[in-house]
Amino acid sequence: MEKVFVVQKVARKLFATEAALDAAMTEAAELMAEMLKARKDLHLSAVVGDNASAKLVEALAALGEARTAIVGAHNELNDVKLRIGVRTKMTGWEDKPPQFAQESEDLRQVS
């Protein structure tokens, strides 16, 4: 199988993993908001559910660390891609921050 297709398969999984982590963080943050709203709506003391809130904060922190790690893996994989001679941009350029969008567009024009 050609390198470019192998790299593309890995890139698709990488982008899916990044999206899954973002979705998990969003869901966890929305859960926290719902928990706080429920406590207020039920006129409960701040101590009610405090342990659950603390655990959810720990989970959010762990998700944040996982996201940072996957971004690091993304950067490492980009270096590997270049070292093995794959120079084209596969996919995902739309997801890049604005400061990198022009660079990605330039890479697409080269390929």
Sequence and secondary structure as in RCSB ss.txt:
>XXXX:A:sequence
MEKVFVVQKVARKLFATEAALDAAMTEAAELMAEMLKARKDLHLSAVVGDNASAKLVEALAALGEARTAIVGAHN
ELNDVKLRIGVRTKMTGWEDKPPQFAQESEDLRQVS
>XXXX:A:secstr
  HHHHHHHHHHHHHHHHHHHHHHHHHHHHHHHHHHHHHHHTT  TTTTHHHHHHHHHHHHHHHHHHHHHHHHHH
HHHHHHHHTT  S  S GGGS HHHHHHHHHHHHH 
